[in-house]
């Protein structure tokens, strides 16, 4: 609250005698009633709310505010002129805070102040003129009256702004806590309580998105309203840059394409859509993609983990994949590295093309006879095992991706 008040400074130059002050004080109940009637008639937001006990309370509050105004003028000599105004400003501040908590803007309250000031001055001016005050004194009285209303208005605006700021900080904390719980995979009961506390409407699904923090604000402006930001202290980092985590609501089905358009060129990694209480599994998917070295292009669409499921499955246990590859390619271990590499490449293509020689040749850019020769060598090394379903499965998994796309264990042993 301010430490000095314009109204009190102006009051120092104007004092009403006891007769005029008494006449004004006698008119306070009527003045309060007429003020409330005018506000309900002229301010639509209050037309249906200032009734019954609420109306009586507001009328009493108006009387107290106007009584405080008269105290500014009636104060005893040598007293602190700001003392009566402090309580009035505190009440006005609380009124502004209450409007913010009710979800209303300051427009209605400021309009009510304007109507109240007009009605109050009309009634007070009538009384002061009837009591014989000079025109100069009445004019000075008017200046003081409107300065007082301005200070009440300013106090209410401050209360409204402070309440919004406080509520905004509290909600941001609650939303960040909810995001952290979702990513940690907490139980549904805890998530429901946190969602209610944060005033966040649970969606059907959540999709986790990782993107450079430098691209965060631009992306958020285009994403759904209730998108959540993950806590800043999540241990997620890309090569040389900090990554932000987003939980985007209801972008499943056909809306996934729209999400991809929004994230185009923002170097994002997109997880699967999951029921909102299971968002942690979407988070695990995108972090696994990063751990496998997958990166979105600098320009172009985001990296959609749904398009790399086989690689993600095979990469879930890198040591297991390395052991499988070593065992499956053991017959090639004694060959010179260049020979082993050519035969491995041919075997992989042969498996993926179901043994169609011409397709294998086209894939490897070699003559079909070369494919035939190499497969002859492989049959010598593997024997009948190339017709064994279990061996074929092991080889298919071990060679599912070219060595340059796999991990360090993808090279032939």
Secondary structure in CASP SS format (residue, H / E / C, confidence):
PFRMAT SS
TARGET T0000
AUTHOR 0000-0000-0000
METHOD secondary structure of the structure
MODEL  1
X C 1.00
X C 1.00
X C 1.00
X C 1.00
X C 1.00
X H 1.00
X H 1.00
X H 1.00
X H 1.00
X H 1.00
X H 1.00
X C 1.00
X C 1.00
X C 1.00
X C 1.00
X C 1.00
X C 1.00
X H 1.00
X H 1.00
X H 1.00
X H 1.00
X H 1.00
X H 1.00
X H 1.00
X H 1.00
X H 1.00
X C 1.00
X H 1.00
X H 1.00
X H 1.00
X H 1.00
X H 1.00
X H 1.00
X H 1.00
X H 1.00
X H 1.00
X H 1.00
X H 1.00
X H 1.00
X H 1.00
X H 1.00
X H 1.00
X C 1.00
X H 1.00
X H 1.00
X H 1.00
X C 1.00
X C 1.00
X C 1.00
X C 1.00
X C 1.00
X H 1.00
X H 1.00
X H 1.00
X H 1.00
X H 1.00
X H 1.00
X H 1.00
X H 1.00
X H 1.00
X H 1.00
X H 1.00
X H 1.00
X H 1.00
X H 1.00
X H 1.00
X H 1.00
X H 1.00
X H 1.00
X H 1.00
X H 1.00
X H 1.00
X H 1.00
X H 1.00
X C 1.00
X C 1.00
X C 1.00
X C 1.00
X C 1.00
X C 1.00
X C 1.00
X C 1.00
X H 1.00
X H 1.00
X H 1.00
X H 1.00
X H 1.00
X H 1.00
X H 1.00
X H 1.00
X H 1.00
X H 1.00
X H 1.00
X H 1.00
X H 1.00
X H 1.00
X H 1.00
X H 1.00
X H 1.00
X H 1.00
X H 1.00
X C 1.00
X C 1.00
X C 1.00
X C 1.00
X C 1.00
X H 1.00
X H 1.00
X H 1.00
X H 1.00
X H 1.00
X H 1.00
X H 1.00
X H 1.00
X H 1.00
X H 1.00
X H 1.00
X H 1.00
X H 1.00
X H 1.00
X H 1.00
X H 1.00
X H 1.00
X H 1.00
X H 1.00
X H 1.00
X H 1.00
X H 1.00
X H 1.00
X H 1.00
X C 1.00
X C 1.00
X C 1.00
X C 1.00
X H 1.00
X H 1.00
X H 1.00
X H 1.00
X H 1.00
X H 1.00
X H 1.00
X H 1.00
X H 1.00
X H 1.00
X H 1.00
X H 1.00
X H 1.00
X H 1.00
X H 1.00
X H 1.00
X H 1.00
X H 1.00
X H 1.00
X H 1.00
X H 1.00
X H 1.00
X H 1.00
X H 1.00
X H 1.00
X H 1.00
X H 1.00
X H 1.00
X H 1.00
X H 1.00
X H 1.00
X H 1.00
X H 1.00
X H 1.00
X H 1.00
X H 1.00
X H 1.00
X H 1.00
X H 1.00
X H 1.00
X H 1.00
X H 1.00
X H 1.00
X H 1.00
X H 1.00
X H 1.00
X H 1.00
X H 1.00
X H 1.00
X H 1.00
X C 1.00
X C 1.00
X C 1.00
X H 1.00
X H 1.00
X H 1.00
X H 1.00
X H 1.00
X H 1.00
X H 1.00
X H 1.00
X H 1.00
X H 1.00
X C 1.00
X C 1.00
X C 1.00
X C 1.00
X C 1.00
X C 1.00
X C 1.00
X E 1.00
X E 1.00
X E 1.00
X E 1.00
X E 1.00
X E 1.00
X E 1.00
X E 1.00
X H 1.00
X H 1.00
X H 1.00
X H 1.00
X H 1.00
X H 1.00
X H 1.00
X H 1.00
X C 1.00
X C 1.00
X C 1.00
X C 1.00
X C 1.00
X C 1.00
X C 1.00
X E 1.00
X E 1.00
X C 1.00
X C 1.00
X C 1.00
X C 1.00
X C 1.00
X C 1.00
X C 1.00
X E 1.00
X E 1.00
X C 1.00
X C 1.00
X E 1.00
X E 1.00
X E 1.00
X E 1.00
X E 1.00
X E 1.00
X E 1.00
X E 1.00
X E 1.00
X C 1.00
X C 1.00
X C 1.00
X C 1.00
X C 1.00
X H 1.00
X H 1.00
X H 1.00
X H 1.00
X H 1.00
X H 1.00
X H 1.00
X H 1.00
X C 1.00
X C 1.00
X C 1.00
X C 1.00
X C 1.00
X C 1.00
X E 1.00
X E 1.00
X E 1.00
X E 1.00
X E 1.00
X E 1.00
X E 1.00
X H 1.00
X H 1.00
X H 1.00
X H 1.00
X H 1.00
X H 1.00
X H 1.00
X H 1.00
X H 1.00
X H 1.00
X H 1.00
X H 1.00
X H 1.00
X H 1.00
X H 1.00
X H 1.00
X C 1.00
X C 1.00
X C 1.00
X C 1.00
X C 1.00
X C 1.00
X C 1.00
X C 1.00
X C 1.00
X C 1.00
X C 1.00
X E 1.00
X E 1.00
X H 1.00
X H 1.00
X H 1.00
X H 1.00
X H 1.00
X H 1.00
X H 1.00
X H 1.00
X H 1.00
X H 1.00
X H 1.00
X H 1.00
X H 1.00
X H 1.00
X H 1.00
X H 1.00
X H 1.00
X H 1.00
X H 1.00
X H 1.00
X H 1.00
X H 1.00
X H 1.00
X H 1.00
X C 1.00
X H 1.00
X H 1.00
X H 1.00
X C 1.00
X C 1.00
X C 1.00
X C 1.00
X H 1.00
X H 1.00
X H 1.00
X H 1.00
X H 1.00
X H 1.00
X H 1.00
X H 1.00
X H 1.00
X H 1.00
X H 1.00
X H 1.00
X H 1.00
X H 1.00
X H 1.00
X H 1.00
X C 1.00
X C 1.00
X C 1.00
X C 1.00
X H 1.00
X H 1.00
X H 1.00
X H 1.00
X H 1.00
X H 1.00
X H 1.00
X H 1.00
X C 1.00
X C 1.00
X C 1.00
X H 1.00
X H 1.00
X H 1.00
X H 1.00
X H 1.00
X H 1.00
X H 1.00
X H 1.00
X H 1.00
X H 1.00
X H 1.00
X H 1.00
X H 1.00
X H 1.00
X H 1.00
X H 1.00
X H 1.00
X H 1.00
X H 1.00
X H 1.00
X C 1.00
X H 1.00
X H 1.00
X H 1.00
X H 1.00
X H 1.00
X H 1.00
X H 1.00
X H 1.00
X H 1.00
X H 1.00
X C 1.00
X C 1.00
X C 1.00
X C 1.00
X H 1.00
X H 1.00
X H 1.00
X C 1.00
X C 1.00
X H 1.00
X H 1.00
X H 1.00
X C 1.00
X C 1.00
X C 1.00
END
